[in-house]
Amino acid sequence: MKNTVIKNPSWWKRRSRLERVLTAATACLMCVSVALVVSLAVVSVPEDSGAADARSRGPGPTSKPIADASEKDVCLTEGCIHTASYLLKTMDLDVDPCDDFYQYACGNFIRTTNIPDDKTSITTFSKINDDLTEQLRNVIEEPMTAKDPKSFGVAKKLYQACMNKTLVEERGLTPTKEILKVLGGWPVLEKDWNEEAFDWKETTYKFRKEGFSVDYIFDFSINIDLKNSTFRVIDIDQASLGLSREYLHKGLEDKLVKEYYKYQTDIAVIFGADRAVAEKDMLDVVNFEIAMANISLPNEQRRNSTKLYNPMKISELQTRFPSIPWKEYMQRILPASITLTDDEVIIVDVPEFFAKLEKLLAATPKRTIANYLLWRACSSTLSYLHDSVRDRQLKFYTALSGRTERESRWKECVDLASGSMSLSIGSLYVRRYFREDSKREALEMVNNIRDEMYKILKSCTWMDDATRQEALNKAYAMTNHIAYPDELLDNAKLDKFYEGLEVNPDLYLESILNLTKFGTDYSFNRLRQKVNKTEWISHGRPAIVNAFYSSIENSIQFPAGILQGAFFKSDRPRYMNYGAIGFVIGHEITHGFDDQGRQFDKDGNLVDWWAKEVQKSYLEKARCIIEQYGNYTAKEVTLKLNGINTQGENIADNGGIKQAYRAYNTWSEQNGPEPRLPGLPLNPRQLFWVSAASSWCSKYRPEALRVRITTGYHSPGEFRVRGPMSNQEDFARDFNCPVGSPMNPAHKCQVW
């Protein structure tokens, strides 16, 4: 037998690729430094000799290592070293950036990232959100002080109620069972349920009173009037369903619809139903939901706001859809202080839905409608009950998203508290963690990137002068909301907002329902209030990793939570920030001019301000984007993207990266070139693109990726890199990509 001899590898071989690169870079820099010291000892050059040091300039565009760079070209601050380390861990430098820039920027991230059992994906966003969640835990778990506003105590009580798992387990199913009785009883559980006494409208009134949604038969909400955005109006729309319409309309042949039916049946059995009865009743329920999905408008047909704006007086509603007593129904749903007349104008999003709904309700047994409504109420409480029912809920979520475990209880409770009481928790967060200089620096970037949008609109060759001026007026009028509103630090204002909200740390589910009632009351009470588009309450959720554009306000919002981590740091070169958060800023600005945002004017009103020929040109350019992305296939699940549903986000990505790149170049011209990062053979402009791409590094479970493609409005991360960058001439030039290569196609799509 041959003996196997295991030799210890050398020190160098034991090092990772990252360590080797950084060690070599450091050694080279040390050698250069020594050489400079020796040279200066031999030759003295007068300061006024006029000799130009070419090494003080940034290197020109190249994708090859820059061998003759001196230490003046390389940033060796702690922030730059950390940034270089992060990118080297993320990138795959063996990939040709002109072939697949996503793999070039994110290849190592994809290869080395393992998705934890309690997550559906790992993305740059989720990593920052994990850090944010840790910060929120710290402030939520701190004891109250005498100076703290009462609203902080309410938020902390909610967290405590969630964390008291022992009590939640002791109470078992009792809280939900008691509420189901109050709501009229769930027929599948009741042996003597009275079908003749059931009326879905009366049940909906009870839902409203007890803190449940009233949107299960059709959606009822108070929205800002799209054509007169200083006022609010009642809006009715198709129903909110228990599973996405995109799945339900496929019927019980679809795998996820089957899993949904099994889930419904098992929950009914857990609550005490006979399995045979549950299987029959819940089959009727899922078929009813399938029928509801089939009369609902698909997302592809909901992008034209004008088609969804159908004003009708209550008297007209009553004539067209007579089976529902409209004035009585709405009066019972709204607060008693609001009085309606037959002349009250209602916005009906999809009139055809209500015509078909009347027929469906008339043809469906009362028992089925009651089982459906009580199922929806029951399922909305499951997250707040004990583990035996939550385990069955998780099994369904596993089929839907691939996640096999729940996240830690404290994370779940932090998410609940910060989502339910965003003003209080947001105030705690900014007081403890937010750096005020980040707000100033972010505002500077926003203004610089907005300037580039102005330039793009002014130079747009396919717009006539009148339409261009309207577009510029809208761009100039766009308002910024950066980090958080000052009112969030006003204790009196916080307490005033949450006045009347009751949370009992010993009554978890009841406290959740109180929160729902509180939020619904707040929303519905605003019907007669004039709209204040800059009010602090609407922009007071800073503890979130996201950004927003509002067509109604014509505003962009960048909460404090996103101004950190991979998106924004003040101790690294500007090209990194312009590539990351700058991309996001440009994206939100462009939303004002995507296929939906362009339908609104500078004041946030639904107005057609486009000349017909200009609109035709716009739609042709948008069609290019639709077809480009619609031809992308996510290989992991062999699904093509939905180019129609994602067009708004894709247009925003393409415009956003262009604005951010130009803004950085303008900044660089004004402030001088920045140094490179150590260990990376890339110049500042190339590093801008790498920063932008690394913001979208993502790894999804197959189930989660299918859901994202089937139901979402955002393209998966891979295509948020490949799509926009392959459309940019600047990218192709900076990486010397030959025409016809994957990242430099001869035919490019461009809206803005």
Secondary structure, DSSP 8 states (H G I E B T S, - for coil): ----------HHHHS-HHHHHHHHHHHHHHHHHHHHHHHHHH----TTS----GGGS---S-SS--TT--GGGB--SHHHHHHHHHHHHH--TTS-TTT-HHHHHHHHHHHH----TT-SEEEHHHHHHHHHHHHHHHHHHS---TTS-HHHHHHHHHHHHHH-HHHHHHHTTHHHHHHHHHTT--GGG-TT--STT--HHHHHHHHHHHT--S-SSSEEEEEE-TTSTTSEEEEEES---SS-HHHHTT-TTSHHHHHHHHHHHHHHHHTT--HHHHHHHHHHHHHHHHHHHHTS--GGGS--TTTT--EEEHHHHHHHSTTS-HHHHHHHHS-TT----TT-EEEES-HHHHHHHHHHHHHS-HHHHHHHHHHHHHHTTGGGS-HHHHHHHHHHHHHHH---S---HHHHHHHHHHHHSHHHHHHHHHHHT--HHHHHHHHHHHHHHHHHHHHHHHT-TTS-HHHHHHHHHHHHH-EEEEE--GGGG-HHHHHHHTTT----TT-HHHHHHHHHHHHHHHHHTTTTS---TT-SGGG---SSS--EEETTTTEEEEEGGGSSTTT--TTS-HHHHHHTHHHHHHHHHHHTTSTTGGGB-TTS-B---S-HHHHHHHHHHHHHHHHHHHT-EETTTTEE--TTTTHHHHHHHHHHHHHHHHHHHHHHHHH----B-TT----HHHHHHHHHHHTT-EEE-HHHHHHHHHH-SS--HHHHHHHHHHT-HHHHHHTT--TTBTTB-SS-----
